[in-house]
């Protein structure tokens, strides 16, 4: 297979160095919060967000005031988006069914789908008020049946992000804290600032937030490691450079470390995309971020066939994959590693990120090889149970006794043998 890199981003070694630095920083922050608790969280919030109120938790009165400050159109738009996400989440929840089956006479096995009790939703802020991230976590958690949803989101420039708070509130969060970054995740996981420790933390964020989730995993559950966003545009000669460039830059504007990749069989598109991106950057209001991301993390890859595009795309395992080709369904049928597919030029990542109903918290850094994105199933524990009759216990016990003996587990064997004596007609 002939793979030609018309443009390459930073090397794997450079990325690994950046990752190591993030890991060390996060390790220090988490250790400090474990040691000093509330004081450390407050200092970090002051340092990173210039925010240190008497209470980080928003009262019902504050929330009502914040919601009332928004234009009616903004409230309507937020509720419309949440309706789309809730409807799809409910359909997904309905697909998760409890199971009970008699596998042998007298042997009944089953599984139940039980929602996690207490979930912490992180809604990022930073450069932008990430209103849509509130929908994706809070709405989905509540659709799954989570009893208590705690949400944290940072102030932006020392100001309360009103639309984000409204979205969190409409999404069904039971408690809302104005707190950001690693310190927010630590407060939810360890318990700080009046937050009772949660069972699970979900939501996207920057590299530091993703690393904090990775280091906190085990103490709490997580949805997935959703770090800096990624986009892969798969295009043939039916695609035009304007759409491809627009959609690459549309994700690159998230931040200077967001990979944006064009994978194409069209030499003319591969050779013209740089000029089109340069043209759009001249007028794009977020060109400082999108341009840096394209410069350092943008790639253009040229191959010969659709089959090769599938192979390379599966190796990249991108978070978002747009397919702008004559036969988008070919990629739906044949690709296996991705977070979400956007099939045809009529749709795009922005639809998925903001409004259409699929979840935008998706796997990055090749995690699409082994997991999908956030959905109701992430909030569900599928747990098993069993019951057997006396006669079935004898049947299973005979096999179990011999198999335990085979492995040398004599205590296990005695569990089986005791049932044989009790229920098989022998003496105890």
N, C-alpha and C positions, 0 to 999 in steps of 0.2 A: 504494500500500500504506500502510495506516495503522499506524504504529509508535508506540506510546505508552510512554514510560518512566515507570513508576510510581515507580521509584527508580533513581537514577544514581550511579555510583561516581566516583572521581577522574577529572579531565579528562585528555585525551591530553597536554596541555602539562605538567601536574603529573607524570605518569608519565615524560615525556621528561626532565624536570629530575632526577628520581631516577635514571634510567638513566645520565645524563651523570656524575653524581657517582660512581656505582659504577664506570663505565669509568675514570675518572681514578684512583680508589683502586687498582684492580687493575693499571693500567698502572705505577703507582709500585712496587707490591709485586713484580711480575714483573721490573722493571728492577733492583731491589735484589737479588733472588735471582740474576739473571744475573751481576751484578757481584760479589757477595760469597759466593755459593754456600752451603755448609753453615752458615756462621755466621748468615746471614740467615734460613735456614729454621728454625734453632734459636730465634733471637730471636722470630720470628713465632709459633712454636708455644708458646713461653713466654708471649708477650703475649696470644694469643687463647684458648689452651686450658690455660694454666698447666701445661705439659707439656714437659719437657726431659730425658729419660732418657739414660743412657749410650749405649744403642742403641734406635732407634725400631723396628727389626725384631724381631718376636717369634720366639723360638727354638721348635723343635719341642717342647721340654719345657714352655715357657710355654703353648703352645697346648694341649697335652694337659691341663695343670693347669686352664686356663680352661674347657675343654670339660667336664672332670670336675666342675666346680663347679656345673654347671647341673642342675636337676631332670630326671629321666628323661622326664617328660611334655614339657618344653620341647624336648629333643633330638628326641623322636619327632615333635612338631609341625613342627619345622624340616625334618626329613627328608621328612615327608609333603608339605609345600609344595614342596620342591625336586623331588620326584618329579613333581608336576603340571607344574611349569615345564619340567623336563627332557623329559618326554614330548611336550609341545607343541613345544618347540624342535627335538627330533629329527624330528618330523613336518614342520616347516618346512624343516629341512635336507634332508630327503629330496625336497622339492619343487624343490630347486636341482640341476639336472642339467647335466652337461657336454654339450657339443654338438660334433658333427663332421659336416659335410655336404659333398657334392660339388656345388657350385653350377653349374659348367660341366664338361664333360669334362676331366679332369686338374687341376681347381682344387678343392682341399680347404681349407675354412675351418673353424675350430673355436673354441670357448672352453672354458676351464677355470675352475673355482671353487676358488680357493686361499685358505685361511685366513690372516689376518694372523699374523705370527710372535709378536709380543710386545705384550700389551695391559695397560694400567693401568686398573684398576677403582676408581672412587671411590665409597665407600659413606658417605653423609652421616650425621652425628650431630646435633650441636647440641642442639635442644630434645628430640629423641626418639632412642632407639636404633633406627636404620632397618634392622632385621633383614632385612626383605623386599628391600631394595635390594641386599643381598649376593646373594640368589638370582638376581635379574634380570640382573646383570652376569656374575658368575662362572660360574654354571650355563650360561648362554646362550653365553658365550665358549667354554667347554669342549665344549659340544654342537656348536659350529661347527667345532671342531678346532684352536683356538688352542693353540700349543705352550706358551707361558709366560704365566701370568696373575699380575700383581702387583696387590695390593689395598692401598688406604689407607683407614683410617677414623679419625676423631678420638676421643680420650677424651671422656667426658661428665662434666663437673664434676670433672675430675681422676681419674676412675675408668675402668677398662677395661670397655667394653661387652661383657660375656661372651657374650651371646646373638648379637650381631653377629659377633664373632670366630668363634664356633662355626659360624655360617652361612657365613661366608667360607671357612672350612676345609672344611666338608662340600661346599661348592660347587666345590672343586677348585683354589683359589688355590695357586700355587707359593711365593709369598712374601707375608707380611702385615706391614704397617707401621702403627703407631699414630700417625697423623699426619693432620691435617685441613686443610680450607680451601684457599685459593689456594696456600698453600705446599706442600700435598700434590700438587696438580696440577703445579706447577712442578718439584718434585723428580722426579716421574715423567717429565716431558717433557724437562727439561734434564739430568737425572742428578744426584742429590745423596744424601747420607746412605748411600752404598753402593748405591743403586738405579741399575741400568743404564738408560739412556734407553729408553723404550718407543716403539712405532710408532703407538700409538693410545690415546686416553683415552676412557673411557665412564663413564656414571653420572649420576644427577641431583644436584641441590644447590640452594643458595640463589642469589640474584641474583649474588653475588660469584663463586661457583663457575661459574655459567653464563657469566659475562663472561670469566673466566679461560680457559675452553675456547674461547670465541670468539677471544680474542687469541692463544692458542697454536695454533689451527688453521692448518695449513700446515707448521709444524714437526712436528706430529703430526696424525694423523687424529682425528676425533671422531665420536661417534654422532649427536648432535644437540644443540641448545641447550635443555636441559631446566631451566628456571628455576622460580620459585615456581609451585606447582601451581594448576590451574584446574579448575572444574567448571561445566558448563551442564546444567541440568535442563529438559528439554522436556516439557511437561505439558498435557493437555487437561482437560475437566471430569470425566473418569473418575479423575483423580488426587486424592489427598487431601493436605491441607496438612501433616499430620504427617510423612508419608514425604518430601515435598519439602523441608521444613525440616531434617529429620534429615540428609538426604543433602547439602544445601547446607553445613550446619555441619560435617558430617563431613570435608569437604575444607578448609573455611575454617580449621579448627583447625591446619593445617600452619603457618600463620604470618600475620602482620598484613597481608601484601601479596598474599594469595591470592584471586584473583577468584572469586566465586560468583554465578552468574546463573540466574535463573528466567525462562524464555521460555514463554509460555502463551497459549492462546486463551480461557482462562476468566477473566472479570472478577472473579468471586467469589474464585477462588484468588489472583489477583494482589493483591486488596485485603486478603485475610486472612493472607497469608504473613508479613507483618511482625509481627503479633501472635503468631503461632505461633513464629516465631523468637525473639521476646522471651521467650515462655514457656519454651522449651527452654534458652535461655541462663541462666535462673535456676538450673538444676540441672546444667548441663554442666560437668564438672571443668575443661575447657579453654576456658571461656567468655572468658577474658581475650584469648586469641589469636583465637578464632573470632569473637567480638564485634567486635574491631577490624577484622578482615578484612571482615566483613559491613558494618560502618559505612562503611568507606572504599572498598571494592572490590565490594560487593554491588550487584546490579542486578535489577530486575524489569521485564520487557518484555512488553507485551500487544499481540498481533496478532489478526487475524480468522480466519485459515485455516491448515490444515496446510501448504499450499504456502508461505505466508508464513513459517511457522516454519522450514521447510527453508532458505529464502532467507536469513533472519536468522542462523540457526545456521551456515550456510556462511560468512557474513561474519565472524562471531565466531571461527570455526575453533578451538574450545576443545579443550583437552587431553583432558578426560573429558566425554563427553556421555551423560547418562542420558535414556532415552526412556520416559516413563510416560504412554502414550496407548493408545487402543483398538486402534490398528494400528501397533505398533512397526516392523514390517517395511517399512512405507511409507518410513520414514526411512532404514533400511538400504539400500533400493533407490535412494533419491533424494539422500541427502546425499553430499558429496564431500570436505569439509574438516573433519577431526577427528583426534584421536589414537586414541581407542578409543570404541566404542559399547557401552552397557549397555542391553539391550533388555528392557523390561518391569519392573514393580515387584518381581519376584522376585529380581532381581540388583541389584548396586549397585557403586559404585566401590571400596569396601573389599574386595570379593571380588577384583577385578582387582589392587588394590594389594598384597594379602597372600598369596593362596592359590590362585586358580582355575587359573592356568597361563599366561594371557596376560601379556605384559611390561608393567610399570608405568612404565618410562622412556619418556616420551611427549613429543611436540612441544608447546611452549607459545608464547605471544606470536605467534599466527597462523602458526607454522611448519607447522601441519597443512595449509596450502595446498600445500606442496611436498614434505613428507616424512612418512613414518609413524614409528612408535616404534622402540625397540631390538628387534632380533630377530637370529637367526643370520645373516641376510643382511648385516647391518651389519659383521660380522667377516670377510666374504668379499670377496676381490678377484676379479671376473670379468674374466679376461684372455684375449686372443685370440691365435691363431696361424694360419699359413697354409703350405701347401706346394703346388707346382705341378709338372707334368711339363714336359719341354722343349717339346712341341707347344703346351701351354697357355700357356707363357711367351711364345711367339711371338704367339699370339692376343691375350693381355692386353697385351703390349709394343707391338703396333701401335696399339691404342687409347690406351695410356698415353703413347706418344711424341707423338701428335697433341694430346692433352689438356694435356700439359706445355708444348708449344710454344704452345698457345692462351693459357696463363697467363704465358709468358715464363720458366718455370723450366728453364733450359737444362741445369743439372746433373742435375735430375730426368730430363729428356729423354734424357740420355746413359745413365742407368741402364737405361732401356728399350731404347735403341738398341743398347747393348752386348749385351743378351740376344737381340735380333733377329739381330745378326751372329753370335753364338755358336751359337744354336739354330735359326736360320732358314735355314741352308745358305750364308750369306754368309761373307766373310773378315773376320777381326778386324782 
